[in-house]
Amino acid sequence: MITILLFLLCAGFSHGAKNEGSLEGRKGQWQMLLNNTGVVGMHTALTSKNTIIMFDQTEAGPSGYPLHKRFNGSRCNTRSHNDVVDSTCYAHSVEYDISANRVRPLRLDSDPWCSSGSFLSNGTLLQTGGYGRGAKRIRFYRPCGNHQCHWIQSRKSLSDERWYASSQILPDHDRVVIVGGRRTFTYEFIPKISPTEKSFDLPFLHKTNERNAKGNNLYPFLHLSSDGNLFIFANRDSILLNPRRNRVIKTFPRIPGDGSRNYPSSGSSVMLPLDHSDNFHKVEVMVCGGSATGALRAASNGKFLEGLRSCGRMVITGNDNKWEMEYMPEPRLLHDMLILPNGNILIINGAKHGCAGYDNARNASLEPYLYSPKKRLGKRFRVLKSTKIARMYHSSATLLPDGRVLVAGGNPHGRYSFHNVAYPTELRLQAFVPHYMHRRYHSWRPSNLTVKSGGGGERGVIGYGAEFRVRFLVGTRPSNEVAFSVYAPPFTTHSVAMNQRMLKLRCRSMVRSSGGWVDAVLEAPPSPRVAPSGYYLLTVVNGGIPSVSQWIQFGHA
């Protein structure tokens, strides 16, 4: 049999999956995965072993996951009152196996409540800070194939207490910066360059702090620009920091409007996908939602102010830096913003009134929004399928390799509270299923995606600027829009998706043979400033319909 080869451009084929059905059919669906994860999904992260790390706080008392034995080996007695109320007889961290749809408990030795996290180049989660004895702690979680891994606590400590701080991986190999924290107006690096290196004062954090509102600059939004500089947004203001020189090199205009965007006002932020078409030079950030001025004080008096509807977009590269404002369908705070494989933004979870903190919000936001950045102003937001489960304070969301979005958590209380409260502690685990996963798109959805690096085999590290090959199967002829994206999954907590990053890669060539197989040659990102070394999810998007993603690793080959 003669194999017919069709040499294709990387774009410009036949018409794609443009007719996506009725508006109702494009709202997505919800799946119930587990009725009880045992632990509130206050912090979540997807690992390169296709598991989800989920944890809350060790000082929260009993969780929903009782242990037969403490992690030190001593037995827990359910008949003993002391053991029933002993938090060490309960798990406060679990690993969720996506394929098996089950959780297992993980040992935690210090309290990571309201902490931060970044993935290192080998897939290890570097987890920093927390509350009390955990405020200066450094923890590591390296996922393993046998699912027997546990948290490891470093003997080293942070220079300053980091409670409600944010972290960002930097272009330097496995170097992370941690910024801010409650009553902490500094930033520091892991690892230190020298034994004498401490933290660095950041006057910007003093300036943006509102003492009577518990900061309104906590969990600052951090985005690594493709020039290697660090964008920092806190309260309503933002700067560009050169982390190599420890110098602020640009101060941006204040985002228009009243109210605040950072904890406890708790809006959310995302850096829009970087694109090979401009050599990844254009970097644009987006900030959405938050709380009205005075929301915290009002909530303490039982009055819940309407949140913010506004979103601002600003290009942070170049010299023309100004906010362009638009508006969500309704007010929103406590929400998550995730980049979907096709480059659209999902806004999910949260509330419409109040602010973050215990019992400080009302009127749950049950409908996700889909934001399409490339549509014209006024046409970018679409309301999606409503859930029946409120996801308020201490909820989270994570994109899965198959294209679904995992939704977990919700607990606006200091303890696990299930009765006689406005919003009970939420232990159910859901997945939001975007419309593009419906079976009507199966013929368009690329499948059987495999990756082969230039010289390292299917699981080798792909060097910067190197070409690598991918192969996939398409049931119909490819559309006129075939794109290739890579995605760095975030560490998600408190409406902040730390280190979330998407790049649209350059396709050098694409060949389609009989049987529907397509071979493409792609070009890796040019440098760690564009894509810090580590694991990314590669996705083929055919006419807006994404494949199941596959893990690849970028770094210095």
C-alpha positions in Angstrom: 0.0 0.0 0.0 1.3 3.4 -0.9 1.2 6.0 1.9 -0.1 9.3 0.7 1.7 12.3 2.2 0.1 15.7 2.3 2.6 18.5 3.1 0.7 21.1 5.0 1.3 24.6 6.2 0.9 24.9 10.0 -2.2 26.9 9.3 -4.5 27.4 6.4 -6.3 24.1 5.7 -10.0 23.5 5.2 -12.7 25.0 7.3 -12.5 24.1 11.0 -15.0 23.4 13.8 -16.6 26.8 13.5 -20.2 25.8 13.9 -20.1 24.9 17.5 -23.8 24.4 18.0 -26.3 26.4 19.9 -25.3 28.8 22.7 -26.9 26.4 25.2 -24.7 23.6 23.9 -21.6 25.7 24.5 -22.1 26.2 28.2 -20.2 23.1 29.4 -21.2 20.6 32.0 -20.4 19.6 35.6 -19.3 16.3 37.0 -19.3 15.1 40.6 -16.1 13.2 41.2 -15.9 12.6 45.0 -18.4 13.3 47.8 -15.6 13.7 50.3 -12.0 14.6 49.7 -11.4 14.6 53.4 -9.4 17.8 53.2 -10.5 21.3 52.1 -8.9 22.2 48.7 -7.5 25.5 50.0 -4.3 24.9 48.1 -4.1 22.8 44.9 -1.4 21.9 42.3 -1.3 19.5 39.4 1.9 17.4 39.3 3.7 15.9 36.3 2.6 12.5 37.5 -1.0 13.4 36.9 -1.9 13.8 40.5 -3.3 16.8 42.4 -1.7 17.9 45.7 -4.4 19.4 48.0 -4.0 20.7 51.5 -5.4 23.2 54.0 -4.1 24.0 57.5 -2.8 21.7 60.3 -4.2 23.9 63.1 -7.8 23.7 61.9 -8.6 20.8 64.2 -10.2 17.6 62.9 -10.6 17.4 59.2 -12.9 15.1 57.2 -10.1 12.4 56.8 -9.6 10.5 60.1 -6.4 8.4 60.4 -6.1 5.0 62.0 -2.5 5.9 62.9 -0.7 9.2 63.3 2.1 9.7 60.8 4.5 9.0 63.7 3.1 5.5 63.9 1.0 5.8 67.1 -2.5 4.6 66.9 -5.6 6.9 67.0 -8.4 5.7 69.3 -11.8 6.8 68.0 -13.2 6.1 71.5 -10.9 8.6 73.1 -12.2 12.2 73.3 -8.6 13.5 73.2 -7.9 11.6 70.0 -11.2 12.6 68.4 -10.2 16.3 68.7 -6.5 15.8 68.1 -5.6 17.3 64.7 -2.7 14.8 64.3 -5.3 12.0 64.0 -6.6 13.6 60.8 -5.0 14.3 57.4 -4.6 17.9 56.3 -3.0 17.1 52.9 -4.0 14.5 50.3 -2.8 13.4 46.9 -5.7 13.0 44.4 -5.0 10.4 41.7 -6.9 11.6 38.6 -7.2 8.3 36.8 -8.1 6.3 39.9 -10.4 9.0 41.3 -9.2 8.5 44.8 -7.2 10.3 47.5 -4.5 9.2 49.9 -3.3 11.1 53.0 0.0 13.0 53.1 2.1 13.9 56.1 2.5 17.6 56.9 4.9 18.6 59.7 4.2 22.4 59.9 1.2 24.6 59.1 1.0 25.7 55.5 -2.1 27.8 55.9 -2.1 30.6 53.4 1.2 29.7 51.9 2.8 29.9 48.4 4.3 27.4 45.9 6.3 27.0 42.7 7.4 24.0 40.7 11.1 23.4 40.1 12.6 22.0 36.9 12.4 18.4 38.0 8.7 18.6 38.9 9.2 19.1 42.6 6.8 21.5 44.3 8.7 24.0 46.4 6.2 25.2 49.0 6.9 28.1 51.3 5.6 29.8 54.4 2.4 29.5 56.2 1.1 30.3 59.7 2.7 30.2 63.1 5.5 27.6 63.2 5.0 27.2 59.5 5.6 30.9 58.6 9.3 30.4 57.8 9.2 26.8 56.7 10.3 25.5 53.3 8.7 22.2 52.1 9.3 20.0 49.1 7.0 17.5 47.4 8.4 15.5 44.6 5.7 13.3 43.0 6.6 9.7 42.3 5.1 6.9 40.2 4.4 4.6 43.1 2.3 7.2 44.9 4.2 6.7 48.1 5.8 10.1 48.3 5.3 12.5 51.2 6.1 16.1 52.1 9.8 16.8 53.1 10.5 19.7 55.3 13.8 21.5 54.7 16.2 22.2 57.5 16.7 25.6 56.1 14.2 28.4 56.8 13.1 31.6 55.1 14.5 34.9 56.2 11.1 36.4 57.0 7.7 35.1 58.0 5.7 34.5 54.8 1.9 34.3 55.6 -0.2 35.4 52.5 2.9 35.7 50.3 3.3 34.9 46.6 6.1 33.1 44.8 7.4 33.0 41.2 9.9 30.8 39.5 12.7 32.9 37.8 14.8 32.3 34.7 17.8 31.4 36.8 17.9 27.6 37.2 15.5 26.7 40.0 15.6 30.1 41.7 12.4 31.3 43.2 11.4 34.7 44.6 8.9 35.0 47.4 7.2 38.4 47.8 5.3 39.9 50.7 3.2 38.5 53.5 1.2 39.8 56.4 3.2 42.6 58.1 6.2 41.6 55.8 7.2 44.2 53.3 10.1 42.4 51.7 11.0 39.8 49.1 13.6 37.0 49.2 15.1 34.3 47.1 15.4 30.5 47.3 18.2 29.5 47.2 20.3 32.3 48.5 23.3 33.4 46.5 25.4 33.5 49.7 25.0 32.4 53.3 24.8 36.0 54.4 22.0 36.9 51.9 18.8 38.0 53.6 15.5 39.5 52.4 15.3 42.8 50.5 13.0 45.7 51.5 10.3 46.6 49.0 8.9 50.1 49.7 6.1 49.4 47.2 4.6 47.0 49.7 4.7 49.7 52.4 3.0 52.1 50.1 0.2 49.8 49.0 -0.6 48.5 52.6 -3.9 49.5 54.2 -3.6 48.8 57.9 -7.3 49.0 58.6 -8.1 46.6 55.8 -5.6 43.8 56.7 -3.4 45.0 53.9 -5.3 44.8 50.7 -1.9 44.0 49.2 -1.4 40.5 50.4 -0.9 37.6 48.0 0.4 40.1 45.4 -0.1 39.1 41.7 3.3 38.1 40.2 4.0 37.6 36.5 7.4 36.9 35.0 7.8 39.0 31.9 9.5 37.5 28.9 12.4 40.0 29.4 13.2 38.4 32.8 11.7 41.2 34.9 9.0 40.6 37.5 5.6 42.3 37.4 4.2 42.9 40.8 0.6 44.1 41.4 -0.7 44.9 44.9 -3.9 46.7 45.9 -4.4 48.9 42.9 -0.8 49.6 41.9 1.9 47.8 40.0 5.7 47.9 39.3 8.3 46.1 37.3 11.2 44.7 39.4 14.6 43.7 38.0 15.3 40.7 40.3 18.9 40.5 39.3 19.7 44.0 40.3 17.0 44.3 43.0 15.8 47.5 41.5 12.4 48.8 40.5 12.7 49.8 36.8 9.1 50.9 36.0 6.1 52.1 37.9 2.8 51.5 36.0 -0.4 53.7 36.1 -2.9 52.8 38.8 -5.7 50.6 37.7 -8.8 52.9 37.3 -11.8 52.7 39.7 -12.2 52.4 43.4 -11.9 49.3 45.5 -9.0 46.9 45.8 -7.8 43.8 44.0 -5.6 41.8 46.4 -6.3 39.9 49.6 -8.6 40.4 51.4 -10.3 42.1 48.5 -9.3 39.0 46.5 -9.7 39.7 42.8 -7.6 37.6 40.5 -5.1 38.0 37.7 -3.7 36.2 34.7 -0.9 36.8 32.1 -2.4 36.3 28.7 -0.7 33.7 26.5 2.7 34.6 25.0 2.9 34.1 21.3 5.7 33.1 18.9 4.3 35.4 16.2 6.0 38.4 18.0 8.9 36.3 19.4 7.1 36.3 22.8 7.9 40.0 23.2 4.4 41.3 24.0 3.4 40.6 27.6 -0.1 41.5 28.7 -1.6 41.0 32.1 -5.3 41.1 33.1 -6.8 41.8 36.6 -10.5 41.1 37.3 -12.8 41.7 40.2 -12.1 42.4 43.8 -13.9 44.2 46.7 -15.4 47.6 47.2 -13.6 50.2 49.4 -14.5 49.4 53.0 -15.7 45.9 52.3 -13.8 44.3 55.3 -15.1 46.7 57.9 -18.7 46.5 56.5 -18.6 42.7 56.6 -17.5 42.7 60.2 -20.7 44.7 60.9 -22.9 42.2 58.9 -23.1 44.3 55.7 -21.8 42.8 52.5 -20.9 45.4 49.8 -21.2 44.6 46.1 -17.9 43.5 44.6 -16.2 44.9 41.5 -17.2 44.0 38.0 -14.3 45.7 36.3 -11.4 44.0 34.6 -8.2 45.8 33.4 -5.8 44.7 30.7 -2.4 46.3 30.3 0.6 45.5 28.1 3.6 45.7 30.5 6.3 45.6 27.8 7.2 48.6 25.6 6.6 52.2 26.6 2.8 52.6 26.1 1.6 51.1 29.3 -2.1 51.9 30.1 -5.0 50.0 31.5 -7.9 49.2 29.1 -11.0 48.5 31.2 -14.0 46.3 30.5 -16.7 44.6 32.7 -17.8 41.1 33.7 -21.5 40.2 33.5 -21.7 40.5 37.3 -19.5 41.5 40.3 -17.0 38.9 41.4 -14.4 38.2 44.0 -12.8 35.1 45.5 -12.7 33.6 42.0 -10.0 31.8 40.0 -8.7 32.6 36.6 -7.3 29.8 34.5 -6.0 29.7 30.9 -7.7 27.0 28.9 -5.7 25.1 26.1 -7.3 27.2 23.4 -6.1 30.5 25.0 -9.4 31.5 26.5 -9.7 32.4 30.1 -12.0 30.6 32.5 -13.3 32.7 35.5 -14.8 30.3 38.1 -15.7 30.1 41.8 -16.2 33.0 44.1 -18.9 35.4 45.4 -20.6 38.7 44.4 -20.6 40.5 47.7 -18.2 41.1 50.6 -14.5 40.1 50.8 -12.2 37.3 51.9 -12.0 36.1 55.5 -14.1 34.1 57.7 -17.8 34.5 56.9 -17.1 37.8 55.1 -18.8 37.0 51.7 -22.3 36.4 50.5 -24.2 35.6 47.2 -22.1 32.8 45.6 -21.0 33.1 42.0 -22.3 29.9 40.6 -21.9 30.6 36.9 -18.4 30.4 35.4 -17.5 33.0 32.7 -15.5 32.3 29.6 -13.4 35.2 28.4 -12.1 35.3 24.8 -9.2 37.7 24.7 -9.1 38.1 20.9 -12.8 39.0 20.4 -13.8 42.7 20.2 -14.5 44.7 23.3 -18.0 44.0 24.6 -18.2 40.5 23.1 -15.5 38.8 25.2 -17.5 37.4 28.1 -19.8 34.4 27.9 -21.8 32.9 30.9 -21.4 29.2 31.3 -23.3 26.3 33.0 -24.2 27.0 36.6 -23.1 24.7 39.4 -25.2 24.0 42.5 -22.3 24.0 44.9 -21.0 27.3 46.3 -17.3 27.7 46.2 -16.5 30.6 48.4 -13.4 31.5 50.5 -10.7 28.9 50.4 -11.8 27.2 47.2 -9.6 26.5 44.2 -9.5 25.3 40.6 -7.0 23.5 38.5 -6.8 22.6 34.7 -6.4 18.9 34.1 -4.4 17.3 31.2 -7.6 16.0 29.6 -9.1 19.5 29.4 -11.5 19.4 32.3 -11.1 21.8 35.2 -11.0 20.4 38.7 -12.9 22.5 41.3 -12.4 21.9 45.0 -12.7 23.4 48.5 -14.6 26.2 50.1 -14.5 26.9 53.9 -15.1 30.3 55.3 -14.7 29.0 58.9 -11.8 28.5 61.3 -12.9 24.9 61.7 -14.7 22.3 59.6 -18.4 23.5 60.0 -21.2 21.7 58.2 -24.3 22.9 60.0 -26.1 26.2 61.0 -23.8 28.4 58.8 -24.5 30.3 55.6 -21.8 28.4 53.6 -20.8 25.0 55.1 -17.3 23.6 54.7 -17.2 22.0 51.3 -15.4 18.6 50.7 -17.1 17.6 47.5 -14.8 17.4 44.4 -16.2 18.5 41.0 -14.9 18.9 37.4 -16.2 21.5 35.1 -16.3 20.0 31.6 -15.9 22.7 28.8 -18.1 22.4 25.8 -15.2 21.4 23.5 -15.1 18.0 25.2 -18.5 17.1 24.0 -18.7 14.0 21.8 -19.9 16.2 18.8 -16.3 17.4 18.5 -14.6 14.0 18.7 -13.8 13.9 15.0 -12.0 17.3 15.4 -10.2 16.5 18.6 -6.6 15.4 18.0 -5.8 12.2 19.8 -2.8 9.8 20.4 -0.5 12.7 20.9 3.2 11.7 21.3 6.3 13.9 21.7 9.8 13.1 20.6 12.6 15.5 21.4 15.6 16.1 19.1 18.0 13.7 20.9 16.7 12.8 24.3 13.9 10.3 23.5 10.2 10.8 24.3 10.9 11.9 27.9 14.1 13.8 27.3 14.6 17.4 28.1 14.0 19.7 25.1 16.6 22.4 24.8 15.8 26.1 24.3 15.3 27.0 20.7 15.5 23.3 19.6 13.2 21.7 17.2 11.2 18.7 18.4 8.6 16.5 16.7 5.0 15.6 17.7 2.6 13.1 16.2 -1.1 13.0 16.5 -4.3 11.6 14.9 -7.2 13.6 13.6 -10.4 12.0 12.5 -11.1 14.6 9.8 -8.8 16.8 7.7 -7.2 19.4 10.0 -8.9 22.7 10.2 -7.6 26.1 9.1 -6.5 26.8 12.6 -4.1 24.2 14.1 -2.1 25.6 17.0 0.3 24.2 19.6 0.3 25.5 23.1 2.4 24.7 26.2 1.1 25.4 29.7 2.9 25.6 33.1 0.3 24.5 35.6 0.0 26.9 38.6 0.0 26.5 42.4 -3.5 27.8 43.2 -4.8 29.3 46.4 -6.8 32.3 47.5 -7.7 33.4 43.9 -4.0 33.4 42.9 -2.7 31.0 40.2 1.1 31.3 40.9 3.4 30.6 38.0 0.6 29.9 35.5 1.9 30.4 32.0 0.9 29.6 28.5 3.0 29.9 25.3 1.8 29.4 21.7 4.7 27.7 19.9 6.0 28.1 16.3 5.2 25.2 14.0 8.0 24.7 11.4 6.3 22.0 9.3 3.4 19.6 9.3 2.8 16.5 7.2 -0.4 14.5 7.1 -0.3 10.8 5.9 -3.2 8.4 5.1 -5.1 7.2 8.1 -5.3 10.7 9.7 -1.8 10.8 11.3 -0.1 14.2 11.4 3.6 14.8 12.0 4.7 18.3 13.0 8.0 19.9 13.8 7.8 22.5 16.6 10.3 25.0 17.9 10.9 25.2 21.7 10.8 28.6 23.5 14.0 30.6 23.0 15.1 31.0 26.6 14.2 30.4 30.3 13.1 34.0 30.4 10.2 33.1 28.1 9.7 29.7 29.7 11.5 28.8 33.0 12.9 25.3 32.9 10.5 22.6 34.0 7.4 20.6 33.0 4.7 21.9 30.7 1.5 20.5 29.2 1.7 20.4 25.4 -1.7 20.6 23.6 -2.7 20.4 19.9 -5.6 22.7 19.3 -7.5 21.9 16.0 -10.1 24.6 15.1 -10.5 25.5 18.8 -10.8 21.8 19.9 -7.9 20.8 22.1 -6.3 17.3 22.4 -5.5 15.5 25.6 -2.3 17.2 26.8 1.1 15.5 27.2 3.9 16.4 29.5 7.1 17.8 28.1 10.2 19.3 29.8 12.1 22.4 28.7 15.5 23.2 29.9 19.2 23.4 29.0 19.7 20.2 27.1 
